Amino acid sequence: MNDNANRPAGGLSRRRLLRHAAAGSLLLPMPFIARGALAEETFRVGWIRPTTGRLASSFAPLYAGGLIAIDEINAAGGILGRKVVTVEEDDEASPAKQPAVIKRLKDAGVSYVVGPTGSPQVLSSLAFTTPAQMIQCGIANAADQGDAAKYPYNYMCVWSTEQEGEAAAAYMANQLKIRKIGLLQESTPFGEQAGNATKRKFKELTGQDPASVQVYPATATDLAPYVKNLQAAGCEGVIVWMANTVHIGMAFNAMAQQKWLPPVIGHVNLFNDALFDLVPLEALQNVYGIYYKNWTYTGSEQVPPRNMELARKLATVETAKGIQAFVAGCPHYDFLYLLKTAVEQAKSTDVAAVKKALDGIRGYKAVLGTINFSETSHAGIGMEDVTLASVASAKDPRSFGAIRERAPGA
C-alpha cells in the first residue's frame, strides 16, 4: 500500500501528494505528515480485513456497522473535530499476514485499529499490536482476549465464547428443565471452548454431564451419523457449536429426516437466512441462537430506538442481506463510538490518555449492551446482556432483518 520505497529521491511531488490524499490512503512519509495539516484534520483508524482471497466477500459485510458509525460520527463533526478516515490493509484473512499488516500500520503512524476478523487472526495481530501499544478491537470471542493484563490495548465489545456456552447450558437446565442434553460441536478451538463452557456450567447447575458429546471434523460431509448418536443416547435437547452454515444445514436436515426435532440452541450463525433454503421451516420452530438482549423483542418489549435506527441502515447494505443479525452483533459500531467518547473525554489522541479513558468506561449504553471496562478487564459485555432468540422469528415482520424474538423466559 505504501509506495515510499519507489519514491524518487526528490520526495513526493505535489501531484502525487494530491493523488494520495484524494484516494484516502493517507500513507505519507511520517516526518512529512507530522508537519502537515493533514495529520491535524483527520483521525486515522487502521482497517484490517481481507479484500482478496476466498473470505473477502463473506467478511466484507461484517464491517458494515463500523462504516455506518464512521458516517454518523463524521456527520456530527468527527472526533475532536477531525474527520475519521480508514487506512485499509488486506490481511487475506490469514494469521500469517498479521505481522506485516501491523508493521505497515505502525510505520504509517496509526495507533487505533479495527479488525482483523477471527480468533486466530486477532491473536496473531495482538502479538504485535500489544508491544506497539496500538488500541485494537477485532471480531473474536475467545475469553482471554478480554484479559487486560495479557492484552492491555485490546478491547472486547462482544460476548465471549464462554458466555455463549454458559447461556446455552443455563437455558437448557433452568428454563427447559432438560437433564439429558447432547452436544454437537465442530473440531475447532471455537467448538472446544464453547463445548467446555457448556459442560462446566451444565454440571454446576444440574450435577450431570451431557448424555452424549459428538465432535465432528471441519471436513465432514455428512453429519447424520453424529445426529443418530445423539438420538440413540436419549438426548432431550441439543446444543450445537458450529460456525459453518453448510454443516448447520446438514445437522438440521438429518434431524428432520430422522423425524427427531428436539429443542436446539447454538451460535449466532444460526441467524442466517440461507438456513431457510437448506432446512424445512418446521425443523427450526424450536431452535434458538445466542444473541444480544438489545437486539430482541418480546410481546411487551421492543428494541431500543438506536438499535432500530441501525437495523434500518443495515437493511440498505446489499452485502448484509440475509445475515443482518450476524452483522448487527459485530463490535465495530460500538467500538468507534467508545473510541470517540474516550478521545473527547481525554481531550487528546495520545494513546496513553485514551487508554486511561477507555479503562474508566462504566455503564456505557452501547448497541450491543451496557459496556464496562476497567484496568483489569477489557471484556465489556456482561451476562445480563446475553440472551437467546428464536431462529424461526426471522420470518416475523417485526424482526426487520437484524432483530429477533427473545426465547420464552430468556
N, C-alpha and C positions, 0 to 999 in steps of 0.2 A: 504494500500500500504506500509506503513512504519511499519516494524515489531520490532521496538525498544522495545516495551512493552514485547516481548517474548525473548529478547536478554539475554544470560547467563550473570551472574554477572561479568565475566571477560572481557566483551566488545566484539566487533566484532572480530572474528578470521580472519586471513589473507585470508583463503579460502572463507569465506562469503563476505569479502570486495571485493575480485576479482569478485565473482558472481554478487554482486550488480552493480559493475561498468560495467561488461560485458552486463548485462541486460539493462543498460542505465537508471535504476531507479534513481540513484544518491541521494536517500533519506537517507543520512547518518546522524548520530547524529551531530548536528551543531557545538559543540565545537571541534569535530574531524575534520570535513570538513573545518572549518575555518583555521585550521593549515595545511591542506594537499594541495598537488599540484593540486588536482582535482578541487578545487574551482578556482584556477588561470587559469586553462586550458579550462574551459567551461563557456558558457553563458547560464544559465538555464532559460527556459520560461515555465511557467505553461500552461498546455494544457487541458482545460476543455471541455469535450464532453461526450456524452453518449456512452459507449462501451457495455452496457447491456440495456435491456428494449426495448419497441416497436419502439422507434425512432432511435435506434442505427444505423441501416443500412441506413436510409434516411438522417441522419445528417452527416454521415461519409464523403460523397463527398464534403461537404461544407468546409472542412479543407484542401482540396487538394491544393489550391493555396498557403496556408501557408506552407505546406510541400515542395512545389516546391521552394518557396522563401528560406527556410532553406537550401535546397540542393545547391541552387545558391550561397547563402551567404557563406556557408562553403567551397564551391569550390573556392571562391575568397579570402579565408583567414579568414573567420569568422568575429566576431565583436571584435575590438581591439585585433585581433589575436587569439581570443578564439572561439572554435567550439560551435555553437548553438545546444543545446540539449533540448528536451521537457521533462517535468515532467508531466506525464499523470494523470488525475483524472477523474473518471467516475461519472458524475452527474446524470445519468439516465434521463436526460432532465427534471429534476424536480426542481422547485424553492425551495422546502423544503430541498433539498440536498446541496444547496449552502453554508450555514454557515459552515458545516463540511468540505466541499471541500476546501473552502478558508482557514480555520484554518490549515488543513494539509499542504497546500502550504506555508502559512506563517511560520508555525513551521519548515518547511524544508528550510527556508531562501530564498524562491522565491519572487522576487519583481516585476516581469513582467508577465502579464497574457494574454493569448489568449483564448477567449471564455467567457462565455458559448454562446449558441445559443438560441434566442427567447427573446422577451422583458420581460416577467415575470421572466425568469431565470436570465437575466442580471440585472434587477432591484433588485432582491433578493441578487445577489452577490455583487452589489455595496454597499449595506448596510454594508458590511464587508470589502471589498477592500478599500473603501474610508477612514475609520478611520485607517486602517492598512497601508495607503499610498502605495498601490500597483498599479502600472500603468497597465491599462487594455484596451483591445479592444475586444468587443464581437460582435455578429451579432444581431443587434437590431436597429430599426429605429425611436423609439419614440423621438420626437424633444427635450424634456427636458434632454435627456441623453447627449446632447452636451453642456449643460449649465455648464461652468467651475466653476461657483460659487457654484453650487449644487453638482457637481461631479468633483472635481478638478483633479482627477487622471484617469478619463475615457476619451478616445479619440475616436470620431466617424469618420470613414473614408468612410462612406456611406451617401447617401441622407437620409433625414428624411421623415416620413410618411406625414408630412405637405407639403413638397416639391413635393411629388408624387401627392397629391390632387390638388395643385396649378398648376402643369404642365398639368394635365389632363383637368382641367377646362379651362385653357388658350388656349389649342389646340382646344377644342370644340368651344369656344367663338370666338377666333381670327382667326384661320385657317379655320375651317369648317363652321364658321358663323352660328352655330346652337344655337337656343334660347330656344328650348324645349328639355331639357335633362332629362334623368331618371337616378336614382342611384339604383344599386342593390348591397347591402352590407351585409356581414356576421355580426352577432350579437356578435362581439368580440371587444376588445379595438382597434385593428388594423382597423377593419371596421368602427368603430365610429370615430376614429381620422382622417382617410383618408376621410370619408364622410363629416365630419365637415369642413375640409380644402377645399374640393371641393365646398361645398355650399357657404362658405365665399368668395372664390376667384371668383366664377361664379357671385355672387351677386355684387361684386365690379366691375367686367368687364361689366356686362350687365344690372344690376339693377333688375334682375329677380331671383326667386327661381327655383329650379328644378320642372318640371311638376309632377314628382312622385318620391317618395323615398320608396324603398322596402327593408325591413330588414328581413332577414331570420335567424332562429336558426341554431347553429352548427350541430344540429341533423337532419336537414331537409333531407328528402329522395326524394323530388320532388320539383323542382323549377319552373315548368310550370305555376302554378297559379301566381307567382310573375312576371314572364315574361309577362303573359297575362295582368296583371295590368299595366305594363309599356306601352305595346302596346295600351291598351284601353285609356291611358292618352294622347295619341298622341305624345309620345316621338320620336324625330327625331335622337337622339343619346343617347347611354347608357354608363355610367361609372360604371364598376364593381370592387368592392373591396372585393375580395375573395382570400383566400390562399390555399384552398383545391382543388386539381386537379379534384377530382370526382365531386365536386359542379360546377366547371368551365365547365366540360363536360355536366352536367345536363342543365346548363343555355344555352349553345350554341346549344345543341340538341333541346331544347324547341324552340329556335328561328328558327332553321331550319325547325322543324315540323310545326310551325305556318307560315312558309314562310315569315318571318319578319327578315330581316338582316340589321339592321341599323349600322352605324359606332359604334364601341365599343372600349373603352380604359380601361386598367386595370393594375394590379400589374405585376411585373416581373415574377411571377409564370405562366403567360400565355406562357412564353417561355419554355414550357415543351413538348418535342416531343411526349409524351404519348397522348397529346391532339389530335394529328392527327389520333390516333386509336379510339378516342371517338366521334369525330365530323367530318362531311363531310368537305372537303377542301374548298368548296365554302362558307361555313359558317364563314371562317376565312380570307377571302380576304380583308375585310375592318376592320380588328381588329389590334389594336396597344397596345403594352405594354410599360410601363415606363422603360427607360434604360439609360445607360451612353453614352454620345456622343462619347467618345473614343472607344466604342465597336461597333460603327455603321459606315456604308459606304453609300455614295451617288454615283451618276453617275460620279462625278468628284473628289471624296474624299475617301481615303482609311483609314483604322485604322492605328494608329502609329505602327512602326516596333516592339516595345516592346510588344504591345498587340498581334500582330500576332505571335510572338515567344511564348508567354504564351498560346495562343489558340492552337498552335501545341502541346505543352506539355500536356495541359488538354485533348486533343483528345486521348492521350495514357492512360489516367486514366479510367480504365474499369468502376468503380462505378459512374463516372461522365457522362457517355454516355447518351445522350438524355436530360441532364439538364446542359450542359456546360455553357449556357448563364446565368443560375442562379448561378452556381458555380463561373463563372468569375466575377460576381457582388459582391462577398463576400470580406470583407475588409482585411483579414489576410495577403495576399501577400503584399499589400501596407504598412500595419502597421509594419510588420517586417523590411521592408526596411527603414521606417521612424525611427524606433527604432534604427537601425544600424547607420543611419545618426546622430541622436541626441546623442547617446553614444559616437560616434567618434568625434563629434563636442565638446562635453563636456570633452572628454578625460578621462571619468570616468564612472563607473557603479553605482555611488551614485544616488539614486532616485531623490533627490532634484536637483542635477546638470542636470540630464537627463530631468526632468520635465521642467526646465527652458529652455533647448534647444528645447524641443518639442513645448513649448509655443511660441517660436520665429520662428517656421517654417512659411515661407511665399513663395508662388509661387512654391511649390514643385510639379514637374511634375510626378504624380503617374499614375498607370494604369487606375484608375477609374476617374481621372481628376486632376485638379490643387488643391492641398491641402493647406489650410491656417488655422493655429491655432493662438490663442492669449491667454492672461491671462484670458480673459473673455469668450471666445468661443472656444470650442473643437469640433464644428461641422465643419468638414473640407471641405465638398463638397458644392460648390455654385450652384445656379440655372443655371448658364451658362453651367454646365456640365451635366445637366439633360435634357433628350430628350425623344422622342417616337420612337419606331421602329416597323416594320411590323412583325407580328406573322407568316404570311404565307411565309415570306422570308427565314425561316429555310430550305425550300426546295431548295433554290438557292445555287449552289456550292460555291459561294463567301462567304456564311455565315460561312462555316467551323466550325460548332458546336456552338462556343461562340459568333459569330458575327452576326449582323442583319442589314437589310437595314433601314436607317432612314426614318421616316414618311415624306411624302411630306410637305415641308415648315417648318418642325420642326427645 
